[in-house]
């Protein structure tokens, strides 16, 4: 499993709004989970991730527009 997160909530709303605890919990719960610190607006970086993982990707869940996805 692969997550993409740049924790902009902490940037906009302060440390108390950080999503880091969610990322850490996923990393602890799932041995095969890793998170990339990327901005989904960075098309080149996102295209690179998809190119490198094309055979592994089965589903994409996009929650970046939500104010919180804890």
mmCIF file as Biopython writes it, N, C-alpha, C and O atoms, coordinates in Angstrom:
data_model
#
loop_
_atom_site.group_PDB
_atom_site.id
_atom_site.type_symbol
_atom_site.label_atom_id
_atom_site.label_alt_id
_atom_site.label_comp_id
_atom_site.label_asym_id
_atom_site.label_entity_id
_atom_site.label_seq_id
_atom_site.pdbx_PDB_ins_code
_atom_site.Cartn_x
_atom_site.Cartn_y
_atom_site.Cartn_z
_atom_site.occupancy
_atom_site.B_iso_or_equiv
_atom_site.auth_seq_id
_atom_site.auth_asym_id
_atom_site.pdbx_PDB_model_num
ATOM 1   N N  . UNK A ? 1  ? 0.846   -1.175 0.000   1.0 0.0 1  A 1 
ATOM 2   C CA . UNK A ? 1  ? 0.000   0.000  0.000   1.0 0.0 1  A 1 
ATOM 3   C C  . UNK A ? 1  ? 0.887   1.230  0.000   1.0 0.0 1  A 1 
ATOM 4   O O  . UNK A ? 1  ? 1.952   1.264  0.616   1.0 0.0 1  A 1 
ATOM 5   N N  . UNK A ? 2  ? 0.420   2.215  -0.697  1.0 0.0 2  A 1 
ATOM 6   C CA . UNK A ? 2  ? 1.188   3.438  -0.845  1.0 0.0 2  A 1 
ATOM 7   C C  . UNK A ? 2  ? 0.286   4.634  -0.587  1.0 0.0 2  A 1 
ATOM 8   O O  . UNK A ? 2  ? -0.797  4.737  -1.163  1.0 0.0 2  A 1 
ATOM 9   N N  . UNK A ? 3  ? 0.726   5.525  0.268   1.0 0.0 3  A 1 
ATOM 10  C CA . UNK A ? 3  ? -0.007  6.754  0.536   1.0 0.0 3  A 1 
ATOM 11  C C  . UNK A ? 3  ? 0.784   7.941  0.025   1.0 0.0 3  A 1 
ATOM 12  O O  . UNK A ? 3  ? 2.014   7.919  -0.008  1.0 0.0 3  A 1 
ATOM 13  N N  . UNK A ? 4  ? 0.067   8.966  -0.368  1.0 0.0 4  A 1 
ATOM 14  C CA . UNK A ? 4  ? 0.687   10.221 -0.783  1.0 0.0 4  A 1 
ATOM 15  C C  . UNK A ? 4  ? 0.086   11.309 0.091   1.0 0.0 4  A 1 
ATOM 16  O O  . UNK A ? 4  ? -1.129  11.510 0.101   1.0 0.0 4  A 1 
ATOM 17  N N  . UNK A ? 5  ? 0.929   11.999 0.812   1.0 0.0 5  A 1 
ATOM 18  C CA . UNK A ? 5  ? 0.458   12.984 1.799   1.0 0.0 5  A 1 
ATOM 19  C C  . UNK A ? 5  ? 1.513   14.070 1.951   1.0 0.0 5  A 1 
ATOM 20  O O  . UNK A ? 5  ? 2.707   13.781 2.023   1.0 0.0 5  A 1 
ATOM 21  N N  . UNK A ? 6  ? 1.066   15.319 2.001   1.0 0.0 6  A 1 
ATOM 22  C CA . UNK A ? 6  ? 2.007   16.405 2.262   1.0 0.0 6  A 1 
ATOM 23  C C  . UNK A ? 6  ? 1.620   17.202 3.511   1.0 0.0 6  A 1 
ATOM 24  O O  . UNK A ? 6  ? 2.242   18.218 3.822   1.0 0.0 6  A 1 
ATOM 25  N N  . UNK A ? 7  ? 0.602   16.742 4.212   1.0 0.0 7  A 1 
ATOM 26  C CA . UNK A ? 7  ? 0.171   17.320 5.488   1.0 0.0 7  A 1 
ATOM 27  C C  . UNK A ? 7  ? -0.048  18.830 5.412   1.0 0.0 7  A 1 
ATOM 28  O O  . UNK A ? 7  ? 0.408   19.579 6.276   1.0 0.0 7  A 1 
ATOM 29  N N  . UNK A ? 8  ? -0.741  19.258 4.385   1.0 0.0 8  A 1 
ATOM 30  C CA . UNK A ? 8  ? -1.047  20.683 4.259   1.0 0.0 8  A 1 
ATOM 31  C C  . UNK A ? 8  ? -2.002  21.164 5.351   1.0 0.0 8  A 1 
ATOM 32  O O  . UNK A ? 8  ? -2.088  22.363 5.617   1.0 0.0 8  A 1 
ATOM 33  N N  . UNK A ? 9  ? -2.716  20.238 5.982   1.0 0.0 9  A 1 
ATOM 34  C CA . UNK A ? 9  ? -3.587  20.657 7.100   1.0 0.0 9  A 1 
ATOM 35  C C  . UNK A ? 9  ? -2.750  21.309 8.198   1.0 0.0 9  A 1 
ATOM 36  O O  . UNK A ? 9  ? -3.157  22.321 8.768   1.0 0.0 9  A 1 
ATOM 37  N N  . UNK A ? 10 ? -1.590  20.739 8.494   1.0 0.0 10 A 1 
ATOM 38  C CA . UNK A ? 10 ? -0.723  21.330 9.517   1.0 0.0 10 A 1 
ATOM 39  C C  . UNK A ? 10 ? -0.234  22.701 9.069   1.0 0.0 10 A 1 
ATOM 40  O O  . UNK A ? 10 ? -0.115  23.618 9.882   1.0 0.0 10 A 1 
ATOM 41  N N  . UNK A ? 11 ? 0.046   22.838 7.792   1.0 0.0 11 A 1 
ATOM 42  C CA . UNK A ? 11 ? 0.509   24.118 7.251   1.0 0.0 11 A 1 
ATOM 43  C C  . UNK A ? 11 ? -0.575  25.191 7.393   1.0 0.0 11 A 1 
ATOM 44  O O  . UNK A ? 11 ? -0.295  26.307 7.832   1.0 0.0 11 A 1 
ATOM 45  N N  . UNK A ? 12 ? -1.807  24.849 7.021   1.0 0.0 12 A 1 
ATOM 46  C CA . UNK A ? 12 ? -2.895  25.826 7.039   1.0 0.0 12 A 1 
ATOM 47  C C  . UNK A ? 12 ? -3.508  26.032 8.417   1.0 0.0 12 A 1 
ATOM 48  O O  . UNK A ? 12 ? -3.882  27.151 8.770   1.0 0.0 12 A 1 
ATOM 49  N N  . UNK A ? 13 ? -3.615  24.956 9.198   1.0 0.0 13 A 1 
ATOM 50  C CA . UNK A ? 13 ? -4.383  25.028 10.441  1.0 0.0 13 A 1 
ATOM 51  C C  . UNK A ? 13 ? -3.563  24.795 11.705  1.0 0.0 13 A 1 
ATOM 52  O O  . UNK A ? 13 ? -4.111  24.814 12.808  1.0 0.0 13 A 1 
ATOM 53  N N  . UNK A ? 14 ? -2.268  24.576 11.560  1.0 0.0 14 A 1 
ATOM 54  C CA . UNK A ? 14 ? -1.402  24.394 12.714  1.0 0.0 14 A 1 
ATOM 55  C C  . UNK A ? 14 ? -1.180  22.941 13.074  1.0 0.0 14 A 1 
ATOM 56  O O  . UNK A ? 14 ? -1.854  22.051 12.558  1.0 0.0 14 A 1 
ATOM 57  N N  . UNK A ? 15 ? -0.219  22.706 13.973  1.0 0.0 15 A 1 
ATOM 58  C CA . UNK A ? 15 ? 0.177   21.344 14.344  1.0 0.0 15 A 1 
ATOM 59  C C  . UNK A ? 15 ? -0.969  20.468 14.852  1.0 0.0 15 A 1 
ATOM 60  O O  . UNK A ? 15 ? -0.955  19.256 14.640  1.0 0.0 15 A 1 
ATOM 61  N N  . UNK A ? 16 ? -1.944  21.056 15.510  1.0 0.0 16 A 1 
ATOM 62  C CA . UNK A ? 16 ? -3.059  20.266 16.037  1.0 0.0 16 A 1 
ATOM 63  C C  . UNK A ? 16 ? -3.896  19.643 14.920  1.0 0.0 16 A 1 
ATOM 64  O O  . UNK A ? 16 ? -4.586  18.650 15.151  1.0 0.0 16 A 1 
ATOM 65  N N  . UNK A ? 17 ? -3.844  20.203 13.732  1.0 0.0 17 A 1 
ATOM 66  C CA . UNK A ? 17 ? -4.624  19.694 12.602  1.0 0.0 17 A 1 
ATOM 67  C C  . UNK A ? 17 ? -3.837  18.716 11.734  1.0 0.0 17 A 1 
ATOM 68  O O  . UNK A ? 17 ? -4.351  18.225 10.729  1.0 0.0 17 A 1 
ATOM 69  N N  . UNK A ? 18 ? -2.621  18.438 12.107  1.0 0.0 18 A 1 
ATOM 70  C CA . UNK A ? 18 ? -1.747  17.570 11.308  1.0 0.0 18 A 1 
ATOM 71  C C  . UNK A ? 18 ? -2.373  16.192 11.071  1.0 0.0 18 A 1 
ATOM 72  O O  . UNK A ? 18 ? -3.070  15.650 11.929  1.0 0.0 18 A 1 
ATOM 73  N N  . UNK A ? 19 ? -2.107  15.653 9.905   1.0 0.0 19 A 1 
ATOM 74  C CA . UNK A ? 19 ? -2.534  14.293 9.565   1.0 0.0 19 A 1 
ATOM 75  C C  . UNK A ? 19 ? -1.425  13.279 9.826   1.0 0.0 19 A 1 
ATOM 76  O O  . UNK A ? 19 ? -1.587  12.097 9.522   1.0 0.0 19 A 1 
ATOM 77  N N  . UNK A ? 20 ? -0.312  13.721 10.380  1.0 0.0 20 A 1 
ATOM 78  C CA . UNK A ? 20 ? 0.834   12.833 10.609  1.0 0.0 20 A 1 
ATOM 79  C C  . UNK A ? 20 ? 0.462   11.624 11.462  1.0 0.0 20 A 1 
ATOM 80  O O  . UNK A ? 20 ? 0.965   10.526 11.227  1.0 0.0 20 A 1 
ATOM 81  N N  . UNK A ? 21 ? -0.407  11.811 12.442  1.0 0.0 21 A 1 
ATOM 82  C CA . UNK A ? 21 ? -0.785  10.679 13.301  1.0 0.0 21 A 1 
ATOM 83  C C  . UNK A ? 21 ? -1.515  9.591  12.518  1.0 0.0 21 A 1 
ATOM 84  O O  . UNK A ? 21 ? -1.396  8.410  12.844  1.0 0.0 21 A 1 
ATOM 85  N N  . UNK A ? 22 ? -2.262  9.976  11.497  1.0 0.0 22 A 1 
ATOM 86  C CA . UNK A ? 22 ? -2.960  8.995  10.664  1.0 0.0 22 A 1 
ATOM 87  C C  . UNK A ? 22 ? -1.943  8.205  9.847   1.0 0.0 22 A 1 
ATOM 88  O O  . UNK A ? 22 ? -2.031  6.981  9.752   1.0 0.0 22 A 1 
ATOM 89  N N  . UNK A ? 23 ? -0.983  8.903  9.262   1.0 0.0 23 A 1 
ATOM 90  C CA . UNK A ? 23 ? 0.067   8.239  8.492   1.0 0.0 23 A 1 
ATOM 91  C C  . UNK A ? 23 ? 0.855   7.293  9.378   1.0 0.0 23 A 1 
ATOM 92  O O  . UNK A ? 23 ? 1.138   6.163  8.979   1.0 0.0 23 A 1 
ATOM 93  N N  . UNK A ? 24 ? 1.210   7.734  10.566  1.0 0.0 24 A 1 
ATOM 94  C CA . UNK A ? 24 ? 1.959   6.899  11.500  1.0 0.0 24 A 1 
ATOM 95  C C  . UNK A ? 24 ? 1.163   5.663  11.903  1.0 0.0 24 A 1 
ATOM 96  O O  . UNK A ? 24 ? 1.723   4.572  12.005  1.0 0.0 24 A 1 
ATOM 97  N N  . UNK A ? 25 ? -0.133  5.823  12.132  1.0 0.0 25 A 1 
ATOM 98  C CA . UNK A ? 25 ? -0.979  4.690  12.509  1.0 0.0 25 A 1 
ATOM 99  C C  . UNK A ? 25 ? -1.058  3.672  11.374  1.0 0.0 25 A 1 
ATOM 100 O O  . UNK A ? 25 ? -1.019  2.466  11.619  1.0 0.0 25 A 1 
ATOM 101 N N  . UNK A ? 26 ? -1.167  4.144  10.148  1.0 0.0 26 A 1 
ATOM 102 C CA . UNK A ? 26 ? -1.190  3.235  8.997   1.0 0.0 26 A 1 
ATOM 103 C C  . UNK A ? 26 ? 0.128   2.483  8.865   1.0 0.0 26 A 1 
ATOM 104 O O  . UNK A ? 26 ? 0.142   1.285  8.579   1.0 0.0 26 A 1 
ATOM 105 N N  . UNK A ? 27 ? 1.237   3.192  9.073   1.0 0.0 27 A 1 
ATOM 106 C CA . UNK A ? 27 ? 2.553   2.553  8.997   1.0 0.0 27 A 1 
ATOM 107 C C  . UNK A ? 27 ? 2.718   1.496  10.082  1.0 0.0 27 A 1 
ATOM 108 O O  . UNK A ? 27 ? 3.353   0.466  9.854   1.0 0.0 27 A 1 
ATOM 109 N N  . UNK A ? 28 ? 2.151   1.744  11.263  1.0 0.0 28 A 1 
ATOM 110 C CA . UNK A ? 28 ? 2.238   0.784  12.361  1.0 0.0 28 A 1 
ATOM 111 C C  . UNK A ? 28 ? 1.331   -0.425 12.128  1.0 0.0 28 A 1 
ATOM 112 O O  . UNK A ? 28 ? 1.705   -1.556 12.437  1.0 0.0 28 A 1 
ATOM 113 N N  . UNK A ? 29 ? 0.149   -0.183 11.586  1.0 0.0 29 A 1 
ATOM 114 C CA . UNK A ? 29 ? -0.832  -1.262 11.421  1.0 0.0 29 A 1 
ATOM 115 C C  . UNK A ? 29 ? -0.541  -2.172 10.239  1.0 0.0 29 A 1 
ATOM 116 O O  . UNK A ? 29 ? -0.791  -3.375 10.303  1.0 0.0 29 A 1 
ATOM 117 N N  . UNK A ? 30 ? -0.013  -1.602 9.157   1.0 0.0 30 A 1 
ATOM 118 C CA . UNK A ? 30 ? 0.191   -2.367 7.936   1.0 0.0 30 A 1 
ATOM 119 C C  . UNK A ? 30 ? 1.675   -2.408 7.582   1.0 0.0 30 A 1 
ATOM 120 O O  . UNK A ? 30 ? 2.281   -1.378 7.287   1.0 0.0 30 A 1 
ATOM 121 N N  . UNK A ? 31 ? 2.249   -3.597 7.613   1.0 0.0 31 A 1 
ATOM 122 C CA . UNK A ? 31 ? 3.668   -3.759 7.309   1.0 0.0 31 A 1 
ATOM 123 C C  . UNK A ? 31 ? 4.023   -3.293 5.900   1.0 0.0 31 A 1 
ATOM 124 O O  . UNK A ? 31 ? 5.141   -2.840 5.657   1.0 0.0 31 A 1 
ATOM 125 N N  . UNK A ? 32 ? 3.080   -3.403 4.982   1.0 0.0 32 A 1 
ATOM 126 C CA . UNK A ? 32 ? 3.369   -3.067 3.591   1.0 0.0 32 A 1 
ATOM 127 C C  . UNK A ? 32 ? 2.951   -1.643 3.219   1.0 0.0 32 A 1 
ATOM 128 O O  . UNK A ? 32 ? 2.939   -1.292 2.039   1.0 0.0 32 A 1 
ATOM 129 N N  . UNK A ? 33 ? 2.606   -0.815 4.219   1.0 0.0 33 A 1 
ATOM 130 C CA . UNK A ? 33 ? 2.225   0.567  3.923   1.0 0.0 33 A 1 
ATOM 131 C C  . UNK A ? 33 ? 3.439   1.486  4.019   1.0 0.0 33 A 1 
ATOM 132 O O  . UNK A ? 33 ? 4.239   1.403  4.951   1.0 0.0 33 A 1 
ATOM 133 N N  . UNK A ? 34 ? 3.547   2.357  3.030   1.0 0.0 34 A 1 
ATOM 134 C CA . UNK A ? 34 ? 4.534   3.426  3.126   1.0 0.0 34 A 1 
ATOM 135 C C  . UNK A ? 34 ? 3.918   4.690  2.552   1.0 0.0 34 A 1 
ATOM 136 O O  . UNK A ? 34 ? 3.043   4.632  1.688   1.0 0.0 34 A 1 
ATOM 137 N N  . UNK A ? 35 ? 4.377   5.814  3.032   1.0 0.0 35 A 1 
ATOM 138 C CA . UNK A ? 35 ? 3.832   7.097  2.634   1.0 0.0 35 A 1 
ATOM 139 C C  . UNK A ? 35 ? 4.907   7.938  1.952   1.0 0.0 35 A 1 
ATOM 140 O O  . UNK A ? 35 ? 6.065   7.958  2.369   1.0 0.0 35 A 1 
ATOM 141 N N  . UNK A ? 36 ? 4.494   8.621  0.905   1.0 0.0 36 A 1 
ATOM 142 C CA . UNK A ? 36 ? 5.386   9.533  0.193   1.0 0.0 36 A 1 
ATOM 143 C C  . UNK A ? 36 ? 4.964   10.961 0.499   1.0 0.0 36 A 1 
ATOM 144 O O  . UNK A ? 36 ? 3.775   11.278 0.467   1.0 0.0 36 A 1 
ATOM 145 N N  . UNK A ? 37 ? 5.918   11.814 0.794   1.0 0.0 37 A 1 
ATOM 146 C CA . UNK A ? 37 ? 5.653   13.222 1.058   1.0 0.0 37 A 1 
ATOM 147 C C  . UNK A ? 37 ? 5.648   13.960 -0.279  1.0 0.0 37 A 1 
ATOM 148 O O  . UNK A ? 37 ? 6.666   14.496 -0.716  1.0 0.0 37 A 1 
ATOM 149 N N  . UNK A ? 38 ? 4.470   13.975 -0.919  1.0 0.0 38 A 1 
ATOM 150 C CA . UNK A ? 38 ? 4.322   14.605 -2.221  1.0 0.0 38 A 1 
ATOM 151 C C  . UNK A ? 38 ? 3.065   15.447 -2.255  1.0 0.0 38 A 1 
ATOM 152 O O  . UNK A ? 38 ? 2.108   15.198 -1.522  1.0 0.0 38 A 1 
ATOM 153 N N  . UNK A ? 39 ? 3.085   16.443 -3.113  1.0 0.0 39 A 1 
ATOM 154 C CA . UNK A ? 39 ? 1.917   17.276 -3.377  1.0 0.0 39 A 1 
ATOM 155 C C  . UNK A ? 39 ? 1.272   16.748 -4.655  1.0 0.0 39 A 1 
ATOM 156 O O  . UNK A ? 39 ? 1.937   16.647 -5.686  1.0 0.0 39 A 1 
ATOM 157 N N  . UNK A ? 40 ? -0.019  16.409 -4.599  1.0 0.0 40 A 1 
ATOM 158 C CA . UNK A ? 40 ? -0.660  15.837 -5.781  1.0 0.0 40 A 1 
ATOM 159 C C  . UNK A ? 40 ? -0.735  16.820 -6.948  1.0 0.0 40 A 1 
ATOM 160 O O  . UNK A ? 40 ? -1.050  16.430 -8.073  1.0 0.0 40 A 1 
ATOM 161 N N  . UNK A ? 41 ? -0.447  18.083 -6.683  1.0 0.0 41 A 1 
ATOM 162 C CA . UNK A ? 41 ? -0.399  19.067 -7.779  1.0 0.0 41 A 1 
ATOM 163 C C  . UNK A ? 41 ? 0.908   18.984 -8.559  1.0 0.0 41 A 1 
ATOM 164 O O  . UNK A ? 41 ? 1.041   19.599 -9.617  1.0 0.0 41 A 1 
ATOM 165 N N  . UNK A ? 42 ? 1.864   18.235 -8.048  1.0 0.0 42 A 1 
ATOM 166 C CA . UNK A ? 42 ? 3.149   18.049 -8.722  1.0 0.0 42 A 1 
ATOM 167 C C  . UNK A ? 42 ? 2.992   16.900 -9.724  1.0 0.0 42 A 1 
ATOM 168 O O  . UNK A ? 42 ? 3.289   15.746 -9.416  1.0 0.0 42 A 1 
ATOM 169 N N  . UNK A ? 43 ? 2.524   17.236 -10.918 1.0 0.0 43 A 1 
ATOM 170 C CA . UNK A ? 43 ? 2.186   16.230 -11.928 1.0 0.0 43 A 1 
ATOM 171 C C  . UNK A ? 43 ? 3.374   15.335 -12.268 1.0 0.0 43 A 1 
ATOM 172 O O  . UNK A ? 43 ? 3.204   14.127 -12.434 1.0 0.0 43 A 1 
ATOM 173 N N  . UNK A ? 44 ? 4.546   15.894 -12.373 1.0 0.0 44 A 1 
ATOM 174 C CA . UNK A ? 44 ? 5.722   15.097 -12.719 1.0 0.0 44 A 1 
ATOM 175 C C  . UNK A ? 44 ? 6.000   14.037 -11.651 1.0 0.0 44 A 1 
ATOM 176 O O  . UNK A ? 44 ? 6.263   12.879 -11.976 1.0 0.0 44 A 1 
ATOM 177 N N  . UNK A ? 45 ? 5.942   14.432 -10.389 1.0 0.0 45 A 1 
ATOM 178 C CA . UNK A ? 45 ? 6.194   13.490 -9.298  1.0 0.0 45 A 1 
ATOM 179 C C  . UNK A ? 45 ? 5.112   12.411 -9.236  1.0 0.0 45 A 1 
ATOM 180 O O  . UNK A ? 45 ? 5.412   11.236 -9.027  1.0 0.0 45 A 1 
ATOM 181 N N  . UNK A ? 46 ? 3.863   12.811 -9.417  1.0 0.0 46 A 1 
ATOM 182 C CA . UNK A ? 46 ? 2.760   11.847 -9.375  1.0 0.0 46 A 1 
ATOM 183 C C  . UNK A ? 46 ? 2.850   10.890 -10.551 1.0 0.0 46 A 1 
ATOM 184 O O  . UNK A ? 46 ? 2.647   9.688  -10.382 1.0 0.0 46 A 1 
ATOM 185 N N  . UNK A ? 47 ? 3.147   11.397 -11.733 1.0 0.0 47 A 1 
ATOM 186 C CA . UNK A ? 47 ? 3.318   10.525 -12.899 1.0 0.0 47 A 1 
ATOM 187 C C  . UNK A ? 47 ? 4.449   9.528  -12.671 1.0 0.0 47 A 1 
ATOM 188 O O  . UNK A ? 47 ? 4.355   8.371  -13.081 1.0 0.0 47 A 1 
ATOM 189 N N  . UNK A ? 48 ? 5.506   9.973  -12.023 1.0 0.0 48 A 1 
ATOM 190 C CA . UNK A ? 48 ? 6.630   9.090  -11.717 1.0 0.0 48 A 1 
ATOM 191 C C  . UNK A ? 48 ? 6.204   7.972  -10.763 1.0 0.0 48 A 1 
ATOM 192 O O  . UNK A ? 48 ? 6.577   6.815  -10.958 1.0 0.0 48 A 1 
ATOM 193 N N  . UNK A ? 49 ? 5.432   8.310  -9.745  1.0 0.0 49 A 1 
ATOM 194 C CA . UNK A ? 49 ? 4.947   7.303  -8.796  1.0 0.0 49 A 1 
ATOM 195 C C  . UNK A ? 49 ? 4.106   6.263  -9.533  1.0 0.0 49 A 1 
ATOM 196 O O  . UNK A ? 49 ? 4.287   5.061  -9.341  1.0 0.0 49 A 1 
ATOM 197 N N  . UNK A ? 50 ? 3.184   6.731  -10.378 1.0 0.0 50 A 1 
ATOM 198 C CA . UNK A ? 50 ? 2.333   5.794  -11.106 1.0 0.0 50 A 1 
ATOM 199 C C  . UNK A ? 50 ? 3.144   4.949  -12.074 1.0 0.0 50 A 1 
ATOM 200 O O  . UNK A ? 50 ? 2.865   3.761  -12.237 1.0 0.0 50 A 1 
ATOM 201 N N  . UNK A ? 51 ? 4.133   5.534  -12.713 1.0 0.0 51 A 1 
ATOM 202 C CA . UNK A ? 51 ? 4.977   4.780  -13.647 1.0 0.0 51 A 1 
ATOM 203 C C  . UNK A ? 51 ? 5.763   3.693  -12.916 1.0 0.0 51 A 1 
ATOM 204 O O  . UNK A ? 51 ? 5.895   2.575  -13.415 1.0 0.0 51 A 1 
ATOM 205 N N  . UNK A ? 52 ? 6.283   4.022  -11.732 1.0 0.0 52 A 1 
ATOM 206 C CA . UNK A ? 52 ? 7.064   3.052  -10.971 1.0 0.0 52 A 1 
ATOM 207 C C  . UNK A ? 52 ? 6.219   1.939  -10.366 1.0 0.0 52 A 1 
ATOM 208 O O  . UNK A ? 52 ? 6.716   0.835  -10.144 1.0 0.0 52 A 1 
ATOM 209 N N  . UNK A ? 53 ? 4.948   2.219  -10.098 1.0 0.0 53 A 1 
ATOM 210 C CA . UNK A ? 53 ? 4.096   1.261  -9.392  1.0 0.0 53 A 1 
ATOM 211 C C  . UNK A ? 53 ? 2.922   0.770  -10.233 1.0 0.0 53 A 1 
ATOM 212 O O  . UNK A ? 53 ? 1.966   0.219  -9.687  1.0 0.0 53 A 1 
ATOM 213 N N  . UNK A ? 54 ? 2.974   0.957  -11.534 1.0 0.0 54 A 1 
ATOM 214 C CA . UNK A ? 54 ? 1.835   0.649  -12.402 1.0 0.0 54 A 1 
ATOM 215 C C  . UNK A ? 54 ? 1.328   -0.781 -12.243 1.0 0.0 54 A 1 
ATOM 216 O O  . UNK A ? 54 ? 0.119   -1.003 -12.302 1.0 0.0 54 A 1 
ATOM 217 N N  . UNK A ? 55 ? 2.193   -1.735 -12.049 1.0 0.0 55 A 1 
ATOM 218 C CA . UNK A ? 55 ? 1.768   -3.137 -11.928 1.0 0.0 55 A 1 
ATOM 219 C C  . UNK A ? 55 ? 1.145   -3.451 -10.566 1.0 0.0 55 A 1 
ATOM 220 O O  . UNK A ? 55 ? 0.430   -4.443 -10.421 1.0 0.0 55 A 1 
ATOM 221 N N  . UNK A ? 56 ? 1.413   -2.619 -9.590  1.0 0.0 56 A 1 
ATOM 222 C CA . UNK A ? 56 ? 0.913   -2.860 -8.235  1.0 0.0 56 A 1 
ATOM 223 C C  . UNK A ? 56 ? -0.403  -2.141 -7.953  1.0 0.0 56 A 1 
ATOM 224 O O  . UNK A ? 56 ? -1.133  -2.540 -7.046  1.0 0.0 56 A 1 
ATOM 225 N N  . UNK A ? 57 ? -0.716  -1.109 -8.695  1.0 0.0 57 A 1 
ATOM 226 C CA . UNK A ? 57 ? -1.884  -0.268 -8.399  1.0 0.0 57 A 1 
ATOM 227 C C  . UNK A ? 57 ? -3.159  -0.989 -8.802  1.0 0.0 57 A 1 
ATOM 228 O O  . UNK A ? 57 ? -3.342  -1.364 -9.960  1.0 0.0 57 A 1 
ATOM 229 N N  . UNK A ? 58 ? -4.039  -1.175 -7.821  1.0 0.0 58 A 1 
ATOM 230 C CA . UNK A ? 58 ? -5.339  -1.798 -8.072  1.0 0.0 58 A 1 
ATOM 231 C C  . UNK A ? 58 ? -6.472  -0.803 -7.899  1.0 0.0 58 A 1 
ATOM 232 O O  . UNK A ? 58 ? -7.503  -0.909 -8.562  1.0 0.0 58 A 1 
ATOM 233 N N  . UNK A ? 59 ? -6.284  0.160  -7.013  1.0 0.0 59 A 1 
ATOM 234 C CA . UNK A ? 59 ? -7.337  1.133  -6.742  1.0 0.0 59 A 1 
ATOM 235 C C  . UNK A ? 59 ? -6.684  2.433  -6.268  1.0 0.0 59 A 1 
ATOM 236 O O  . UNK A ? 59 ? -5.614  2.421  -5.658  1.0 0.0 59 A 1 
ATOM 237 N N  . UNK A ? 60 ? -7.340  3.537  -6.559  1.0 0.0 60 A 1 
ATOM 238 C CA . UNK A ? 60 ? -6.873  4.845  -6.103  1.0 0.0 60 A 1 
ATOM 239 C C  . UNK A ? 60 ? -8.007  5.486  -5.308  1.0 0.0 60 A 1 
ATOM 240 O O  . UNK A ? 60 ? -9.138  5.574  -5.786  1.0 0.0 60 A 1 
ATOM 241 N N  . UNK A ? 61 ? -7.697  5.929  -4.100  1.0 0.0 61 A 1 
ATOM 242 C CA . UNK A ? 61 ? -8.655  6.650  -3.269  1.0 0.0 61 A 1 
ATOM 243 C C  . UNK A ? 61 ? -8.129  8.064  -3.135  1.0 0.0 61 A 1 
ATOM 244 O O  . UNK A ? 61 ? -7.040  8.280  -2.604  1.0 0.0 61 A 1 
ATOM 245 N N  . UNK A ? 62 ? -8.895  9.020  -3.612  1.0 0.0 62 A 1 
ATOM 246 C CA . UNK A ? 62 ? -8.473  10.423 -3.603  1.0 0.0 62 A 1 
ATOM 247 C C  . UNK A ? 62 ? -9.301  11.161 -2.559  1.0 0.0 62 A 1 
ATOM 248 O O  . UNK A ? 62 ? -10.514 11.307 -2.713  1.0 0.0 62 A 1 
ATOM 249 N N  . UNK A ? 63 ? -8.654  11.621 -1.510  1.0 0.0 63 A 1 
ATOM 250 C CA . UNK A ? 63 ? -9.345  12.328 -0.447  1.0 0.0 63 A 1 
ATOM 251 C C  . UNK A ? 63 ? -8.750  13.702 -0.202  1.0 0.0 63 A 1 
ATOM 252 O O  . UNK A ? 63 ? -8.987  14.305 0.844   1.0 0.0 63 A 1 
ATOM 253 N N  . UNK A ? 64 ? -7.982  14.198 -1.154  1.0 0.0 64 A 1 
ATOM 254 C CA . UNK A ? 64 ? -7.262  15.446 -0.937  1.0 0.0 64 A 1 
ATOM 255 C C  . UNK A ? 64 ? -8.170  16.663 -0.834  1.0 0.0 64 A 1 
ATOM 256 O O  . UNK A ? 64 ? -7.768  17.668 -0.248  1.0 0.0 64 A 1 
ATOM 257 N N  . UNK A ? 65 ? -9.355  16.610 -1.372  1.0 0.0 65 A 1 
ATOM 258 C CA . UNK A ? 65 ? -10.242 17.770 -1.322  1.0 0.0 65 A 1 
ATOM 259 C C  . UNK A ? 65 ? -11.038 17.847 -0.026  1.0 0.0 65 A 1 
ATOM 260 O O  . UNK A ? 65 ? -11.692 18.855 0.242   1.0 0.0 65 A 1 
ATOM 261 N N  . UNK A ? 66 ? -10.987 16.794 0.776   1.0 0.0 66 A 1 
ATOM 262 C CA . UNK A ? 66 ? -11.721 16.803 2.025   1.0 0.0 66 A 1 
ATOM 263 C C  . UNK A ? 66 ? -10.965 17.597 3.074   1.0 0.0 66 A 1 
ATOM 264 O O  . UNK A ? 66 ? -9.737  17.535 3.127   1.0 0.0 66 A 1 
ATOM 265 N N  . UNK A ? 67 ? -11.674 18.338 3.907   1.0 0.0 67 A 1 
ATOM 266 C CA . UNK A ? 67 ? -10.997 19.075 4.974   1.0 0.0 67 A 1 
ATOM 267 C C  . UNK A ? 67 ? -10.359 18.160 6.009   1.0 0.0 67 A 1 
ATOM 268 O O  . UNK A ? 67 ? -9.404  18.552 6.681   1.0 0.0 67 A 1 
ATOM 269 N N  . UNK A ? 68 ? -10.882 16.939 6.144   1.0 0.0 68 A 1 
ATOM 270 C CA . UNK A ? 68 ? -10.300 15.979 7.071   1.0 0.0 68 A 1 
ATOM 271 C C  . UNK A ? 68 ? -10.676 14.590 6.609   1.0 0.0 68 A 1 
ATOM 272 O O  . UNK A ? 68 ? -11.816 14.336 6.221   1.0 0.0 68 A 1 
ATOM 273 N N  . UNK A ? 69 ? -9.712  13.698 6.652   1.0 0.0 69 A 1 
ATOM 274 C CA . UNK A ? 69 ? -10.008 12.298 6.309   1.0 0.0 69 A 1 
ATOM 275 C C  . UNK A ? 69 ? -9.368  11.376 7.339   1.0 0.0 69 A 1 
ATOM 276 O O  . UNK A ? 69 ? -8.724  10.382 7.004   1.0 0.0 69 A 1 
ATOM 277 N N  . UNK A ? 70 ? -9.566  11.739 8.597   1.0 0.0 70 A 1 
ATOM 278 C CA . UNK A ? 70 ? -9.004  10.959 9.701   1.0 0.0 70 A 1 
ATOM 279 C C  . UNK A ? 70 ? -9.629  9.578  9.775   1.0 0.0 70 A 1 
ATOM 280 O O  . UNK A ? 70 ? -9.274  8.785  10.647  1.0 0.0 70 A 1 
#
